[in-house]
Amino acid sequence: MKKIVLSTALCATLALAGEGGGSFDQSKFIPDISLIVDTSFVHRNVSNSDLDNNAPTSNYGNYGTFKEFNRDNGFNLNYGELALHSNVDQAFVLDAVFHFSAGSVEIEEAYFTTKTLPYRLQIKGGKFKSDFGRLNSHHHHTWDFVDAPLVYNGFLSPEGLNAPGVQLQWLAPTPWYMRVGFEAMQKGNGGTFANDFDKKDGEALYIGYLKNSFDIKDASVLLGVSYVNGLSNVKDADTSTQLYKGSSEIYGADLSVKNYFDSYSYISWQSEFLYRNMKSDDKLLFDDKKQSGYYTQLVYQMDESWKTGLRYEGFLQDSNGVKTTADASYKTSEFAQIRLQYSHDEAFKLRNENKAIDEIILQLTFTIGAHGAHSF
């Protein structure tokens, strides 16, 4: 009930903010506001309960079978996303993203960003998505596919690295674009760095990355490396049994190449590799785990409306366990998109039956309001 009251109060406040009066023009102070709604219809060759109880085929430890969106066979209202953006003054910008699902409301992001620091420095503070890797900072509606790669879901959970913290970035004075970043974030986001037992005050994740970008004729190239370190303290959600306790680190490398043919048409190739090293605090109870996964994808935007893509992914410890995904999307305008996706998943075969998972998803995404452009 409290969540409903808070949501209603927020919407009412935003609506009233636009009613100017007298000589004071309140409309000049209204932030950019947008609403994104994502829905889907899903058909799989396995039941919802079998999918929820499924386990990885790997003998190298749990990769995770998290599924935040498109959970059920049939119709899904995945989320509503309310985003606000505005300059605070000459020194700060403020952003917030509120995430609405069927049974909850959460602050997905709420952070400030500095505008005028010297020496090419920038600070961000609050709750935000980390710039670790290639995809972590991107919101779901900007992805080239309906779902995240398996290695992201398994290592970082659907939420990714998203927690309260602080970020410091430096733009190097090089002939090409080079950005160096460091972040310290509160723990508890799930995935590798879940902290379900004996949580200590002030525990944090420490993240660093180097990102480069340059052009080769009509092609833009992005090249990055990332690192994150923190504690892992994971329990089974159903039985509360402790599954792992120790420290973990993840190394990442990504490469993206995007070649434009005209204002709308392009072809892009994007690949990413993640390596996870989990070090047990008690070797008698838990073994160390070394795991790695990857994805590579090719996306072709034919014109202003049509786009298609193909993704291949898996875990190196399971040479036979891979997943292949193909999709096609059509934009009726920049505010609405229809996407059809098919995937064949050998990496997470159904337990006991050794059965691959086939999945078809029809996704519809709608946007209204003022919503800023997204990064490449």
C-alpha positions, 0 to 999 in steps of 0.5 A: 500500500505504501508503494502505491501511495508513494507512486501516486504522490510522485506522479501528482507532484510531477503533474502539478509542477507544470501549472505555472502561476503569476509572473513565476514561470514554473515550466522553466524548471520542469525536468525532462520526463519520459515513460517507457513501457515494455511488454512481451508474449513468450513461448517456450518448449518448457514450463515455467516451473521447470525453467525456475527449477533448472540448473546449469549443466556445468561442473564448474559451479553455479553460473546462475539462471536469473530471469528478470524479464519475460519470465512466464509463458504467455503475456508479460508486462515486464516493467514501466520505467519513469526517467527524469533528467535536468540541470541543477545549476551550473555545477551539477546534473541530476538523473533518476530512473524509477522502475515499476513492475507488477508488484514493486516500485524501486529507484533503479538509479538516482545520481548527480553528475558534475559539469565543471571540474578541472583537469577533465575530471567528472564525479558521479554519486548516488545509485547508478549503473556501473560503467563496468564492461560494455553492457552494464550501464545500458538500460534494457530498452536499449539492448540489441536483443530482448535478453542479456548475454548468459555470462552477464546474467550468470556473473552479474545477475539481471540487475548488473552492478547497480548500487549506491556509490561514487564514480570518478572519471578522467578524460585523457588528453590523447588524440583519440578518446580515452576515458579512465574510471574508478568506482566504489559501490555498496554491495548487495546487487546479487550475482557474484557479489551477493552478500546474504550472510553476516553483512558488514557495514561499509562493504563495497565493490571496487571497480576500474576500467579503461575505455578507448574509441577511435575512427577508421574511415567510416567505422567507429571502434570501441575497445575496453578493459574492466575489473571488479573486486569484492566479497561473495557470500551467497545462499540458496534462495529456497533453503537458505543453505550457504553456497559460497563464501569468499572473495571474487574478482571479474576481469572483462575485455570488450571490442565493438566496431560500427560502420555506418553506410548512411544516416540510418544504415549500419552494421556493427560487431560486438564481442565481450569476454568475462573471466571470474575468479572466486577464492574460497575462505574455507577450502574444506567447505567450498572450492575455488572457482575459475569460470569464463564466458563470452558473447559475440553478436552481429547487428545490421540496421537496414534503414530507419525502421528495420534492424536484425541481429545474430548472437552466439554465446557460451562458457569456455568450460562447457565447449558443447553448451552454447546459445544462439539467438536471432532477432528482427525489429521494426520501429513504427517511429522513434517512440515504438518498437516491435521485436521478434526473437528466437533462441536455442539454448544448449548451455542451460539444458533442462535438468535430468532430461538433457533438453535444450530450451527453445524460446520465441519472444514477441516484444513491444516497447513504447516511449513517451516524453522527452528522453535523451539519446543513448551512448554508442 
